[in-house]
Amino acid sequence: MGNNNVSSLEELQACESHQWYRKFMTECPSGLLTFYEFKKFFGLSNLTETSNAYVRSMFTTFDMNDDGFIDFMEYVAALSLVLKGGVQQKLRWYFKLYDIDGSGCIDREELLLIIKSIRAINGIPCEMSAEDFANMVFDKIDINGDGELSYEEFMEGVQNDEMLLKTLTESLDLSHIVHKIQGDRR
């Protein structure tokens, strides 16, 4: 009986991988997803300069070998992270995404820029302004008060604050990709 479960799980994963591959090759027959195709894939057009910069940052974090393209393996790694990654993995990715200048810290301006961009792309009205949200984040988790969030402050602060964790997770929820992939199968 245990072997049947393993077999079924392997079949499910193989089927899922096949769906991902088919979707990827449909979207980019060359096998390399460009930034333009990435935006098209997510239905992102007519973006403000700020939102476009955010999407470029997201693309860059998925382009693990920095060649300017997302190949199938990077695509699978990105989907796995977004759809199946644990809290630690996702938070590491969020930190990398928010650290726009690659300094190893997130300053208030970087956080504010990302928050505004995410909100512009998602189009969901929020009760708290982006500025107030950024200030609240820094008030809660900038332990040493230096105006920057180190990797450690970010990881510990977000994990220890349910509201922040929920907000970050919901704002960067890309699970609609799964629905898009599954929709193509039917």
OpenMM code with the backbone's topology and positions (N, CA, C; nanometers):
from openmm import Vec3, app, unit

residues = "MET GLY ASN ASN ASN VAL SER SER LEU GLU GLU LEU GLN ALA CYS GLU SER HIS GLN TRP TYR ARG LYS PHE MET THR GLU CYS PRO SER GLY LEU LEU THR PHE TYR GLU PHE LYS LYS PHE PHE GLY LEU SER ASN LEU THR GLU THR SER ASN ALA TYR VAL ARG SER MET PHE THR THR PHE ASP MET ASN ASP ASP GLY PHE ILE ASP PHE MET GLU TYR VAL ALA ALA LEU SER LEU VAL LEU LYS GLY GLY VAL GLN GLN LYS LEU ARG TRP TYR PHE LYS LEU TYR ASP ILE ASP GLY SER GLY CYS ILE ASP ARG GLU GLU LEU LEU LEU ILE ILE LYS SER ILE ARG ALA ILE ASN GLY ILE PRO CYS GLU MET SER ALA GLU ASP PHE ALA ASN MET VAL PHE ASP LYS ILE ASP ILE ASN GLY ASP GLY GLU LEU SER TYR GLU GLU PHE MET GLU GLY VAL GLN ASN ASP GLU MET LEU LEU LYS THR LEU THR GLU SER LEU ASP LEU SER HIS ILE VAL HIS LYS ILE GLN GLY ASP ARG ARG".split()
positions = [
    Vec3(0.0825, -0.1197, 0.0000),
    Vec3(0.0000, 0.0000, 0.0000),
    Vec3(0.0867, 0.1257, 0.0000),
    Vec3(0.1960, 0.1225, 0.0797),
    Vec3(0.2869, 0.2360, 0.0846),
    Vec3(0.3484, 0.2644, -0.0506),
    Vec3(0.3797, 0.1604, -0.1276),
    Vec3(0.4379, 0.1788, -0.2598),
    Vec3(0.3398, 0.2443, -0.3564),
    Vec3(0.2098, 0.2155, -0.3399),
    Vec3(0.1100, 0.2797, -0.4251),
    Vec3(0.1098, 0.4297, -0.4038),
    Vec3(0.1231, 0.4728, -0.2788),
    Vec3(0.1261, 0.6159, -0.2496),
    Vec3(0.2485, 0.6812, -0.3116),
    Vec3(0.3635, 0.6159, -0.3013),
    Vec3(0.4851, 0.6705, -0.3597),
    Vec3(0.4687, 0.6814, -0.5110),
    Vec3(0.4157, 0.5759, -0.5715),
    Vec3(0.3946, 0.5743, -0.7156),
    Vec3(0.2986, 0.6863, -0.7569),
    Vec3(0.1909, 0.7015, -0.6841),
    Vec3(0.0938, 0.8058, -0.7150),
    Vec3(0.1558, 0.9440, -0.7003),
    Vec3(0.2351, 0.9629, -0.5971),
    Vec3(0.3012, 1.0913, -0.5751),
    Vec3(0.3977, 1.1208, -0.6896),
    Vec3(0.4754, 1.0186, -0.7294),
    Vec3(0.5689, 1.0374, -0.8403),
    Vec3(0.4942, 1.0693, -0.9696),
    Vec3(0.3823, 1.0008, -0.9922),
    Vec3(0.3016, 1.0266, -1.1114),
    Vec3(0.2461, 1.1682, -1.1087),
    Vec3(0.1990, 1.2107, -0.9931),
    Vec3(0.1459, 1.3456, -0.9779),
    Vec3(0.2545, 1.4487, -1.0063),
    Vec3(0.3730, 1.4280, -0.9492),
    Vec3(0.4830, 1.5216, -0.9707),
    Vec3(0.5261, 1.5223, -1.1168),
    Vec3(0.5287, 1.4058, -1.1809),
    Vec3(0.5653, 1.3970, -1.3226),
    Vec3(0.4626, 1.4707, -1.4078),
    Vec3(0.3364, 1.4523, -1.3760),
    Vec3(0.2287, 1.5194, -1.4486),
    Vec3(0.2396, 1.6711, -1.4316),
    Vec3(0.2652, 1.7141, -1.3083),
    Vec3(0.2807, 1.8554, -1.2778),
    Vec3(0.4006, 1.9130, -1.3539),
    Vec3(0.5125, 1.8421, -1.3548),
    Vec3(0.6313, 1.8874, -1.4268),
    Vec3(0.6028, 1.8983, -1.5759),
    Vec3(0.5285, 1.8007, -1.6279),
    Vec3(0.4924, 1.8039, -1.7701),
    Vec3(0.4068, 1.9270, -1.8000),
    Vec3(0.3122, 1.9585, -1.7116),
    Vec3(0.2276, 2.0780, -1.7301),
    Vec3(0.3136, 2.2038, -1.7309),
    Vec3(0.4068, 2.2115, -1.6370),
    Vec3(0.4939, 2.3282, -1.6285),
    Vec3(0.5770, 2.3415, -1.7552),
    Vec3(0.6295, 2.2284, -1.8026),
    Vec3(0.7125, 2.2296, -1.9231),
    Vec3(0.6301, 2.2735, -2.0437),
    Vec3(0.5104, 2.2173, -2.0572),
    Vec3(0.4238, 2.2535, -2.1695),
    Vec3(0.3885, 2.4018, -2.1668),
    Vec3(0.3547, 2.4517, -2.0496),
    Vec3(0.3209, 2.5940, -2.0359),
    Vec3(0.4416, 2.6805, -2.0708),
    Vec3(0.5577, 2.6426, -2.0189),
    Vec3(0.6799, 2.7192, -2.0439),
    Vec3(0.7101, 2.7229, -2.1942),
    Vec3(0.7061, 2.6086, -2.2598),
    Vec3(0.7400, 2.6019, -2.4017),
    Vec3(0.6340, 2.6697, -2.4890),
    Vec3(0.5102, 2.6732, -2.4421),
    Vec3(0.4055, 2.7453, -2.5148),
    Vec3(0.4320, 2.8951, -2.5079),
    Vec3(0.4682, 2.9423, -2.3883),
    Vec3(0.4930, 3.0853, -2.3679),
    Vec3(0.6227, 3.1314, -2.4330),
    Vec3(0.7237, 3.0465, -2.4343),
    Vec3(0.8535, 3.0844, -2.4921),
    Vec3(0.9170, 2.9644, -2.5625),
    Vec3(0.8791, 2.9447, -2.6880),
    Vec3(0.9276, 2.8294, -2.7646),
    Vec3(1.0801, 2.8216, -2.7752),
    Vec3(1.1477, 2.9337, -2.7581),
    Vec3(1.2943, 2.9329, -2.7658),
    Vec3(1.3561, 2.8617, -2.6461),
    Vec3(1.2770, 2.8433, -2.5400),
    Vec3(1.3290, 2.7810, -2.4184),
    Vec3(1.3900, 2.8813, -2.3225),
    Vec3(1.3874, 3.0090, -2.3607),
    Vec3(1.4412, 3.1154, -2.2759),
    Vec3(1.3380, 3.2266, -2.2645),
    Vec3(1.2953, 3.2539, -2.1437),
    Vec3(1.1946, 3.3562, -2.1176),
    Vec3(1.2631, 3.4912, -2.1008),
    Vec3(1.2279, 3.5864, -2.1865),
    Vec3(1.2845, 3.7215, -2.1762),
    Vec3(1.2019, 3.8032, -2.0768),
    Vec3(1.2509, 3.9200, -2.0426),
    Vec3(1.1774, 4.0088, -1.9534),
    Vec3(1.0422, 4.0453, -2.0147),
    Vec3(1.0409, 4.0740, -2.1440),
    Vec3(0.9156, 4.1082, -2.2126),
    Vec3(0.8156, 3.9928, -2.2022),
    Vec3(0.8613, 3.8709, -2.2283),
    Vec3(0.7738, 3.7540, -2.2203),
    Vec3(0.7273, 3.7285, -2.0777),
    Vec3(0.8149, 3.7557, -1.9817),
    Vec3(0.7813, 3.7423, -1.8397),
    Vec3(0.6638, 3.8336, -1.8052),
    Vec3(0.6716, 3.9585, -1.8491),
    Vec3(0.5624, 4.0532, -1.8235),
    Vec3(0.4353, 4.0085, -1.8949),
    Vec3(0.4486, 3.9622, -2.0167),
    Vec3(0.3334, 3.9148, -2.0933),
    Vec3(0.2684, 3.7953, -2.0234),
    Vec3(0.3516, 3.7040, -1.9728),
    Vec3(0.3038, 3.5850, -1.9033),
    Vec3(0.2122, 3.6229, -1.7866),
    Vec3(0.2502, 3.7275, -1.7126),
    Vec3(0.1735, 3.7721, -1.5968),
    Vec3(0.0660, 3.8741, -1.6331),
    Vec3(0.0522, 3.9062, -1.7615),
    Vec3(-0.0488, 4.0025, -1.8043),
    Vec3(-0.0182, 4.1430, -1.7564),
    Vec3(0.1096, 4.1785, -1.7526),
    Vec3(0.1513, 4.3098, -1.7025),
    Vec3(0.1904, 4.4000, -1.8190),
    Vec3(0.1055, 4.4980, -1.8455),
    Vec3(0.1370, 4.5945, -1.9505),
    Vec3(0.1010, 4.7332, -1.9004),
    Vec3(0.1518, 4.8332, -1.9682),
    Vec3(0.1257, 4.9731, -1.9325),
    Vec3(0.1595, 5.0024, -1.7864),
    Vec3(0.2730, 4.9525, -1.7406),
    Vec3(0.3148, 4.9729, -1.6022),
    Vec3(0.3813, 5.1084, -1.5855),
    Vec3(0.3709, 5.1624, -1.4650),
    Vec3(0.4463, 5.2832, -1.4339),
    Vec3(0.5940, 5.2458, -1.4286),
    Vec3(0.6783, 5.3440, -1.4303),
    Vec3(0.8226, 5.3189, -1.4238),
    Vec3(0.8593, 5.2440, -1.2954),
    Vec3(0.7966, 5.2820, -1.1856),
    Vec3(0.8229, 5.2178, -1.0571),
    Vec3(0.7792, 5.0716, -1.0584),
    Vec3(0.6600, 5.0457, -1.1092),
    Vec3(0.6100, 4.9083, -1.1150),
    Vec3(0.6937, 4.8233, -1.2101),
    Vec3(0.7348, 4.8826, -1.3195),
    Vec3(0.8188, 4.8098, -1.4148),
    Vec3(0.9526, 4.7724, -1.3498),
    Vec3(1.0068, 4.8638, -1.2695),
    Vec3(1.1331, 4.8366, -1.1993),
    Vec3(1.1153, 4.7208, -1.1005),
    Vec3(1.0013, 4.7166, -1.0343),
    Vec3(0.9729, 4.6064, -0.9409),
    Vec3(0.9650, 4.4736, -1.0157),
    Vec3(0.8941, 4.4722, -1.1277),
    Vec3(0.8806, 4.3499, -1.2060),
    Vec3(1.0189, 4.3070, -1.2563),
    Vec3(1.1010, 4.4029, -1.2943),
    Vec3(1.2375, 4.3708, -1.3382),
    Vec3(1.3152, 4.3068, -1.2223),
    Vec3(1.2979, 4.3587, -1.1004),
    Vec3(1.3647, 4.2999, -0.9831),
    Vec3(1.3193, 4.1564, -0.9620),
    Vec3(1.1902, 4.1323, -0.9781),
    Vec3(1.1376, 3.9975, -0.9618),
    Vec3(1.1981, 3.9058, -1.0684),
    Vec3(1.2014, 3.9526, -1.1917),
    Vec3(1.2601, 3.8753, -1.3008),
    Vec3(1.4060, 3.8416, -1.2693),
    Vec3(1.4792, 3.9409, -1.2221),
    Vec3(1.6213, 3.9228, -1.1911),
    Vec3(1.6421, 3.8210, -1.0800),
    Vec3(1.5548, 3.8182, -0.9800),
    Vec3(1.5715, 3.7208, -0.8720),
    Vec3(1.5461, 3.5789, -0.9220),
    Vec3(1.4608, 3.5643, -1.0234),
    Vec3(1.4363, 3.4320, -1.0808),
    Vec3(1.5467, 3.3906, -1.1783),
    Vec3(1.6143, 3.4885, -1.2371),
    Vec3(1.7243, 3.4623, -1.3313),
    Vec3(1.8509, 3.4338, -1.2507),
    Vec3(1.8617, 3.3122, -1.2040),
    Vec3(1.9661, 3.2763, -1.1074),
    Vec3(2.1079, 3.2844, -1.1621),
    Vec3(2.1253, 3.2643, -1.2919),
    Vec3(2.2608, 3.2709, -1.3469),
    Vec3(2.2913, 3.4057, -1.4119),
    Vec3(2.2014, 3.5018, -1.3963),
    Vec3(2.2206, 3.6392, -1.4443),
    Vec3(2.2531, 3.6494, -1.5931),
    Vec3(2.1897, 3.5649, -1.6755),
    Vec3(2.2158, 3.5722, -1.8196),
    Vec3(2.1108, 3.6545, -1.8944),
    Vec3(2.0142, 3.7116, -1.8200),
    Vec3(1.9115, 3.7940, -1.8825),
    Vec3(1.7905, 3.7154, -1.9315),
    Vec3(1.7879, 3.5849, -1.9037),
    Vec3(1.6775, 3.4981, -1.9431),
    Vec3(1.6401, 3.4078, -1.8265),
    Vec3(1.5178, 3.3587, -1.8297),
    Vec3(1.4770, 3.2544, -1.7364),
    Vec3(1.4614, 3.1281, -1.8195),
    Vec3(1.5478, 3.0296, -1.7927),
    Vec3(1.5364, 2.9021, -1.8641),
    Vec3(1.4409, 2.8115, -1.7879),
    Vec3(1.4174, 2.6921, -1.8409),
    Vec3(1.3180, 2.6034, -1.7806),
    Vec3(1.3524, 2.5671, -1.6364),
    Vec3(1.4793, 2.5394, -1.6072),
    Vec3(1.5180, 2.5014, -1.4708),
    Vec3(1.4954, 2.6176, -1.3734),
    Vec3(1.5253, 2.7386, -1.4164),
    Vec3(1.5001, 2.8556, -1.3309),
    Vec3(1.3495, 2.8753, -1.3110),
    Vec3(1.2743, 2.8505, -1.4154),
    Vec3(1.1279, 2.8597, -1.4111),
    Vec3(1.0716, 2.7600, -1.3092),
    Vec3(1.1197, 2.6362, -1.3163),
    Vec3(1.0744, 2.5328, -1.2229),
    Vec3(1.1144, 2.5694, -1.0799),
    Vec3(1.2372, 2.6168, -1.0624),
    Vec3(1.2825, 2.6565, -0.9286),
    Vec3(1.1960, 2.7701, -0.8740),
    Vec3(1.1621, 2.8668, -0.9595),
    Vec3(1.0785, 2.9797, -0.9169),
    Vec3(0.9383, 2.9320, -0.8793),
    Vec3(0.8792, 2.8480, -0.9646),
    Vec3(0.7457, 2.7966, -0.9337),
    Vec3(0.7465, 2.7133, -0.8062),
    Vec3(0.8482, 2.6315, -0.7906),
    Vec3(0.8580, 2.5489, -0.6695),
    Vec3(0.8667, 2.6359, -0.5459),
    Vec3(0.9473, 2.7408, -0.5535),
    Vec3(0.9612, 2.8313, -0.4397),
    Vec3(0.8274, 2.8968, -0.4080),
    Vec3(0.7661, 2.9534, -0.5098),
    Vec3(0.6419, 3.0279, -0.4896),
    Vec3(0.5284, 2.9367, -0.4432),
    Vec3(0.5207, 2.8158, -0.5017),
    Vec3(0.4070, 2.7301, -0.4748),
    Vec3(0.4285, 2.6324, -0.3605),
    Vec3(0.5528, 2.5881, -0.3408),
    Vec3(0.5772, 2.4823, -0.2431),
    Vec3(0.6816, 2.5194, -0.1387),
    Vec3(0.7464, 2.6325, -0.1564),
    Vec3(0.8539, 2.6705, -0.0651),
    Vec3(0.8032, 2.6938, 0.0762),
    Vec3(0.8885, 2.6653, 0.1703),
    Vec3(0.8560, 2.6907, 0.3097),
    Vec3(0.8723, 2.8382, 0.3430),
    Vec3(0.8332, 2.8749, 0.4616),
    Vec3(0.8388, 3.0143, 0.5056),
    Vec3(0.9811, 3.0687, 0.4946),
    Vec3(1.0793, 2.9925, 0.5423),
    Vec3(1.2192, 3.0379, 0.5385),
    Vec3(1.2640, 3.0662, 0.3954),
    Vec3(1.2339, 2.9756, 0.3039),
    Vec3(1.2739, 2.9932, 0.1646),
    Vec3(1.2088, 3.1164, 0.1041),
    Vec3(1.0807, 3.1321, 0.1297),
    Vec3(1.0091, 3.2473, 0.0735),
    Vec3(1.0617, 3.3780, 0.1319),
    Vec3(1.0871, 3.3793, 0.2621),
    Vec3(1.1386, 3.5017, 0.3232),
    Vec3(1.2758, 3.5382, 0.2680),
    Vec3(1.3597, 3.4370, 0.2437),
    Vec3(1.4909, 3.4641, 0.1817),
    Vec3(1.4709, 3.5279, 0.0452),
    Vec3(1.3762, 3.4769, -0.0319),
    Vec3(1.3488, 3.5328, -0.1636),
    Vec3(1.2929, 3.6746, -0.1523),
    Vec3(1.1997, 3.6955, -0.0586),
    Vec3(1.1435, 3.8298, -0.0385),
    Vec3(1.2550, 3.9282, -0.0052),
    Vec3(1.3469, 3.8864, 0.0830),
    Vec3(1.4557, 3.9756, 0.1219),
    Vec3(1.5376, 4.0138, -0.0008),
    Vec3(1.5710, 3.9154, -0.0815),
    Vec3(1.6507, 3.9420, -0.2024),
    Vec3(1.5752, 4.0357, -0.2954),
    Vec3(1.4450, 4.0171, -0.3073),
    Vec3(1.3622, 4.1011, -0.3927),
    Vec3(1.3570, 4.2446, -0.3400),
    Vec3(1.3412, 4.2610, -0.2092),
    Vec3(1.3312, 4.3942, -0.1493),
    Vec3(1.4641, 4.4682, -0.1472),
    Vec3(1.5743, 4.3953, -0.1398),
    Vec3(1.7075, 4.4568, -0.1367),
    Vec3(1.7464, 4.4958, -0.2797),
    Vec3(1.6852, 4.6009, -0.3284),
    Vec3(1.6969, 4.6414, -0.4686),
    Vec3(1.8411, 4.6683, -0.5100),
    Vec3(1.9166, 4.7354, -0.4240),
    Vec3(2.0543, 4.7710, -0.4615),
    Vec3(2.1566, 4.6624, -0.4287),
    Vec3(2.1102, 4.5524, -0.3696),
    Vec3(2.2002, 4.4410, -0.3404),
    Vec3(2.3001, 4.4675, -0.2291),
    Vec3(2.2675, 4.5608, -0.1419),
    Vec3(2.3602, 4.6000, -0.0340),
    Vec3(2.3616, 4.5020, 0.0832),
    Vec3(2.2665, 4.4101, 0.0867),
    Vec3(2.2572, 4.3186, 0.1998),
    Vec3(2.1661, 4.3711, 0.3096),
    Vec3(2.1078, 4.4884, 0.2864),
    Vec3(2.0122, 4.5485, 0.3804),
    Vec3(1.8983, 4.6116, 0.3008),
    Vec3(1.7838, 4.6225, 0.3656),
    Vec3(1.6690, 4.6889, 0.3035),
    Vec3(1.6512, 4.8219, 0.3750),
    Vec3(1.6578, 4.9310, 0.2992),
    Vec3(1.6315, 5.0607, 0.3629),
    Vec3(1.4851, 5.0983, 0.3407),
    Vec3(1.4428, 5.2027, 0.4075),
    Vec3(1.3020, 5.2436, 0.4045),
    Vec3(1.2547, 5.2739, 0.2618),
    Vec3(1.3400, 5.3393, 0.1829),
    Vec3(1.3031, 5.3741, 0.0455),
    Vec3(1.2831, 5.2499, -0.0409),
    Vec3(1.3696, 5.1502, -0.0248),
    Vec3(1.3548, 5.0257, -0.1008),
    Vec3(1.2227, 4.9570, -0.0644),
    Vec3(1.1950, 4.9487, 0.0639),
    Vec3(1.0721, 4.8851, 0.1091),
    Vec3(0.9505, 4.9608, 0.0566),
    Vec3(0.9548, 5.0915, 0.0650),
    Vec3(0.8439, 5.1751, 0.0189),
    Vec3(0.8219, 5.1577, -0.1314),
    Vec3(0.9296, 5.1556, -0.2082),
    Vec3(0.9205, 5.1381, -0.3525),
    Vec3(0.8548, 5.0052, -0.3874),
    Vec3(0.8959, 4.8982, -0.3214),
    Vec3(0.8395, 4.7663, -0.3492),
    Vec3(0.6922, 4.7609, -0.3088),
    Vec3(0.6602, 4.8150, -0.1927),
    Vec3(0.5201, 4.8142, -0.1466),
    Vec3(0.4313, 4.8878, -0.2459),
    Vec3(0.4743, 5.0067, -0.2888),
    Vec3(0.3955, 5.0843, -0.3852),
    Vec3(0.3801, 5.0084, -0.5168),
    Vec3(0.4868, 4.9465, -0.5610),
    Vec3(0.4822, 4.8723, -0.6873),
    Vec3(0.3893, 4.7524, -0.6790),
    Vec3(0.4000, 4.6768, -0.5701),
    Vec3(0.3132, 4.5595, -0.5528),
    Vec3(0.1675, 4.6034, -0.5510),
    Vec3(0.1393, 4.7106, -0.4797),
    Vec3(0.0014, 4.7583, -0.4720),
    Vec3(-0.0489, 4.8053, -0.6078),
    Vec3(0.0374, 4.8716, -0.6845),
    Vec3(-0.0030, 4.9192, -0.8172),
    Vec3(-0.0331, 4.8015, -0.9096),
    Vec3(0.0483, 4.6971, -0.9016),
    Vec3(0.0289, 4.5795, -0.9867),
    Vec3(-0.0940, 4.5007, -0.9436),
    Vec3(-0.1092, 4.4795, -0.8130),
    Vec3(-0.2224, 4.4018, -0.7621),
    Vec3(-0.3549, 4.4764, -0.7754),
    Vec3(-0.3491, 4.6089, -0.7678),
    Vec3(-0.4694, 4.6894, -0.7823),
    Vec3(-0.5699, 4.6736, -0.6699),
    Vec3(-0.5228, 4.6286, -0.5543),
    Vec3(-0.6134, 4.6082, -0.4411),
    Vec3(-0.5978, 4.7250, -0.3444),
    Vec3(-0.7074, 4.7949, -0.3155),
    Vec3(-0.6985, 4.9067, -0.2212),
    Vec3(-0.6622, 4.8573, -0.0804),
    Vec3(-0.5825, 4.9348, -0.0104),
    Vec3(-0.5394, 4.8969, 0.1244),
    Vec3(-0.5801, 5.0047, 0.2230),
    Vec3(-0.6074, 4.9597, 0.3446),
    Vec3(-0.6482, 5.0530, 0.4496),
    Vec3(-0.5335, 5.1453, 0.4888),
    Vec3(-0.4123, 5.0901, 0.4968),
    Vec3(-0.2958, 5.1649, 0.5416),
    Vec3(-0.2156, 5.2128, 0.4210),
    Vec3(-0.1718, 5.3377, 0.4240),
    Vec3(-0.0904, 5.3882, 0.3133),
    Vec3(0.0417, 5.3122, 0.3080),
    Vec3(0.1045, 5.3151, 0.1925),
    Vec3(0.2331, 5.2469, 0.1756),
    Vec3(0.3370, 5.3053, 0.2714),
    Vec3(0.3341, 5.4363, 0.2890),
    Vec3(0.4282, 5.5031, 0.3796),
    Vec3(0.4072, 5.4574, 0.5235),
    Vec3(0.2806, 5.4529, 0.5654),
    Vec3(0.2500, 5.4084, 0.7016),
    Vec3(0.2900, 5.2622, 0.7220),
    Vec3(0.2671, 5.1799, 0.6194),
    Vec3(0.3038, 5.0389, 0.6309),
    Vec3(0.4556, 5.0242, 0.6433),
    Vec3(0.5303, 5.0957, 0.5590),
    Vec3(0.6772, 5.0896, 0.5656),
    Vec3(0.7264, 5.1362, 0.7028),
    Vec3(0.6684, 5.2444, 0.7543),
    Vec3(0.7064, 5.2944, 0.8868),
    Vec3(0.6762, 5.1914, 0.9956),
    Vec3(0.5607, 5.1275, 0.9847),
    Vec3(0.5233, 5.0262, 1.0835),
    Vec3(0.6231, 4.9097, 1.0805),
    Vec3(0.6598, 4.8647, 0.9597),
    Vec3(0.7558, 4.7548, 0.9466),
    Vec3(0.8868, 4.7924, 1.0158),
    Vec3(0.9377, 4.9115, 0.9884),
    Vec3(1.0639, 4.9531, 1.0485),
    Vec3(1.0509, 4.9705, 1.1992),
    Vec3(0.9376, 5.0256, 1.2450),
    Vec3(0.9168, 5.0406, 1.3897),
    Vec3(0.9173, 4.9055, 1.4599),
    Vec3(0.8614, 4.8046, 1.3939),
    Vec3(0.8503, 4.6723, 1.4564),
    Vec3(0.9791, 4.5916, 1.4504),
    Vec3(1.0513, 4.5961, 1.3373),
    Vec3(1.1604, 4.4985, 1.3227),
    Vec3(1.3001, 4.5568, 1.3030),
    Vec3(1.3145, 4.6898, 1.2955),
    Vec3(1.4488, 4.7481, 1.2876),
    Vec3(1.5036, 4.7570, 1.4304),
    Vec3(1.5542, 4.6447, 1.4788),
    Vec3(1.5944, 4.6298, 1.6188),
    Vec3(1.6966, 4.7342, 1.6621),
    Vec3(1.7997, 4.7558, 1.5806),
    Vec3(1.9053, 4.8494, 1.6216),
    Vec3(1.8766, 4.9936, 1.5812),
    Vec3(1.7640, 5.0188, 1.5139),
    Vec3(1.7222, 5.1549, 1.4824),
    Vec3(1.8120, 5.2282, 1.3845),
    Vec3(1.8854, 5.1553, 1.2999),
    Vec3(1.9782, 5.2216, 1.2074),
    Vec3(1.9135, 5.2602, 1.0740),
    Vec3(1.7813, 5.2353, 1.0595),
    Vec3(1.7127, 5.2731, 0.9366),
    Vec3(1.7305, 5.1729, 0.8236),
    Vec3(1.7907, 5.0582, 0.8547),
    Vec3(1.8073, 4.9513, 0.7565),
    Vec3(1.7698, 4.8188, 0.8220),
    Vec3(1.7137, 4.7313, 0.7412),
    Vec3(1.6811, 4.5977, 0.7909),
    Vec3(1.7863, 4.5011, 0.7397),
    Vec3(1.8626, 4.4457, 0.8313),
    Vec3(1.9583, 4.3426, 0.7923),
    Vec3(1.8800, 4.2155, 0.7609),
    Vec3(1.9465, 4.1208, 0.7007),
    Vec3(1.8842, 3.9921, 0.6700),
    Vec3(1.8297, 3.9296, 0.7984),
    Vec3(1.9104, 3.9320, 0.9048),
    Vec3(1.8703, 3.8711, 1.0327),
    Vec3(1.7491, 3.9426, 1.0920),
    Vec3(1.7506, 4.0765, 1.0913),
    Vec3(1.6364, 4.1518, 1.1447),
    Vec3(1.5094, 4.1190, 1.0658),
    Vec3(1.5233, 4.1155, 0.9340),
    Vec3(1.4079, 4.0878, 0.8479),
    Vec3(1.3516, 3.9485, 0.8751),
    Vec3(1.4393, 3.8488, 0.8718),
    Vec3(1.3948, 3.7100, 0.8905),
    Vec3(1.3290, 3.6905, 1.0272),
    Vec3(1.3970, 3.7351, 1.1304),
    Vec3(1.3456, 3.7162, 1.2658),
    Vec3(1.2194, 3.8001, 1.2888),
    Vec3(1.2249, 3.9257, 1.2455),
    Vec3(1.1121, 4.0164, 1.2683),
    Vec3(0.9847, 3.9712, 1.2005),
    Vec3(0.9953, 3.9306, 1.0745),
    Vec3(0.8764, 3.8883, 1.0005),
    Vec3(0.8230, 3.7565, 1.0561),
    Vec3(0.9121, 3.6622, 1.0866),
    Vec3(0.8663, 3.5334, 1.1394),
    Vec3(0.8001, 3.5462, 1.2758),
    Vec3(0.8392, 3.6461, 1.3523),
    Vec3(0.7836, 3.6647, 1.4859),
    Vec3(0.6605, 3.7558, 1.4879),
    Vec3(0.6170, 3.8025, 1.3718),
    Vec3(0.5013, 3.8909, 1.3649),
    Vec3(0.4016, 3.8334, 1.2640),
    Vec3(0.2965, 3.7697, 1.3131),
    Vec3(0.1979, 3.7026, 1.2276),
    Vec3(0.1388, 3.7963, 1.1228),
    Vec3(0.1085, 3.9199, 1.1629),
    Vec3(0.0467, 4.0138, 1.0702),
    Vec3(0.1414, 4.0468, 0.9551),
    Vec3(0.2682, 4.0718, 0.9848),
    Vec3(0.3656, 4.1020, 0.8793),
    Vec3(0.3840, 3.9817, 0.7871),
    Vec3(0.3966, 3.8651, 0.8455),
    Vec3(0.4150, 3.7438, 0.7675),
    Vec3(0.2965, 3.7223, 0.6733),
    Vec3(0.1764, 3.7374, 0.7254),
    Vec3(0.0548, 3.7200, 0.6445),
    Vec3(0.0487, 3.8243, 0.5333),
    Vec3(0.0786, 3.9491, 0.5658),
    Vec3(0.0732, 4.0568, 0.4674),
    Vec3(0.1737, 4.0339, 0.3548),
    Vec3(0.2977, 3.9992, 0.3908),
    Vec3(0.4002, 3.9740, 0.2886),
    Vec3(0.3625, 3.8557, 0.2010),
    Vec3(0.3169, 3.7497, 0.2627),
    Vec3(0.2810, 3.6287, 0.1894),
    Vec3(0.1656, 3.6558, 0.0934),
    Vec3(0.0653, 3.7268, 0.1397),
    Vec3(-0.0501, 3.7565, 0.0546),
    Vec3(-0.0141, 3.8524, -0.0578),
    Vec3(0.0694, 3.9516, -0.0284),
    Vec3(0.1018, 4.0514, -0.1311),
    Vec3(0.1856, 3.9923, -0.2433),
    Vec3(0.2637, 3.8894, -0.2134),
    Vec3(0.3479, 3.8274, -0.3156),
    Vec3(0.2965, 3.6901, -0.3567),
    Vec3(0.1671, 3.6671, -0.3378),
    Vec3(0.1077, 3.5387, -0.3751),
    Vec3(0.0994, 3.5293, -0.5272),
    Vec3(0.1714, 3.4347, -0.5826),
    Vec3(0.1704, 3.4150, -0.7272),
    Vec3(0.1012, 3.2841, -0.7653),
    Vec3(0.0137, 3.2367, -0.6777),
    Vec3(-0.0496, 3.1070, -0.7026),
    Vec3(-0.1416, 3.1094, -0.8240),
    Vec3(-0.1741, 3.2290, -0.8742),
    Vec3(-0.2555, 3.2341, -0.9948),
    Vec3(-0.1840, 3.1678, -1.1128),
    Vec3(-0.0520, 3.1535, -1.1030),
    Vec3(0.0232, 3.0830, -1.2066),
    Vec3(-0.0260, 2.9392, -1.2161),
    Vec3(-0.0493, 2.8771, -1.1013),
    Vec3(-0.0958, 2.7380, -1.0999),
    Vec3(-0.2282, 2.7274, -1.1730),
    Vec3(-0.3176, 2.8192, -1.1455),
    Vec3(-0.4484, 2.8158, -1.2103),
    Vec3(-0.4330, 2.8324, -1.3616),
    Vec3(-0.3396, 2.9180, -1.4021),
    Vec3(-0.3132, 2.9385, -1.5440),
    Vec3(-0.2601, 2.8101, -1.6070),
    Vec3(-0.1667, 2.7452, -1.5403),
    Vec3(-0.1079, 2.6213, -1.5906),
    Vec3(-0.2131, 2.5110, -1.5940),
    Vec3(-0.2892, 2.4968, -1.4856),
    Vec3(-0.3918, 2.3936, -1.4795),
    Vec3(-0.5029, 2.4205, -1.5807),
    Vec3(-0.5357, 2.5461, -1.6023),
    Vec3(-0.6389, 2.5832, -1.6991),
    Vec3(-0.6032, 2.5418, -1.8400),
    Vec3(-0.4741, 2.5459, -1.8731),
    Vec3(-0.4300, 2.5063, -2.0063),
    Vec3(-0.4443, 2.3559, -2.0280),
    Vec3(-0.4485, 2.2800, -1.9197),
    Vec3(-0.4557, 2.1347, -1.9287),
    Vec3(-0.5985, 2.0903, -1.9626),
    Vec3(-0.6933, 2.1659, -1.9186),
    Vec3(-0.8343, 2.1243, -1.9327),
    Vec3(-0.8869, 2.1509, -2.0712),
] * unit.nanometer
topology = app.Topology()
chain = topology.addChain("A")
for resn in residues:
    res = topology.addResidue(resn, chain)
    for name in ("N", "CA", "C"):
        topology.addAtom(name, app.Element.getBySymbol(name[0]), res)
